[in-house]
Amino acid sequence: VAVSADHNPQMMLYAIGALNQYEYLYDIKRISMSIVQPRIDSISECEMTVDELLEWAEKTLKPKAQLYFLYKTFTIFSYVFIRFYMKINEYF
């Protein structure tokens, strides 16, 4: 199955990591991402500006990450509350 690099969220996450690592050394203006799959003779490429990548991170990635964080916080809180509630009920 061919995988597209065009606005591929996983590739964009890798690009953010690379940008974070190298932006202090180089004046990066554009990001080029490629997926090469030689067994199916597929090469997919996507290029975007750093501003486009950071806009995606701010408008798409950040809200999803915040939602996931809230979910995990709620899950942990629920677990702790249930354990606490069960302990209290042992005494009554």
Secondary structure, 3 states (H helix, E strand, C coil): CCCCCCCCHHHHHHHHHHHHHHCCCCCCCEEEEEEEEHHHCEEEEEEEEHHHHHHHHHHHHHHHHHHHHHHHHHHHHHHHHHHHHHHHHHCC
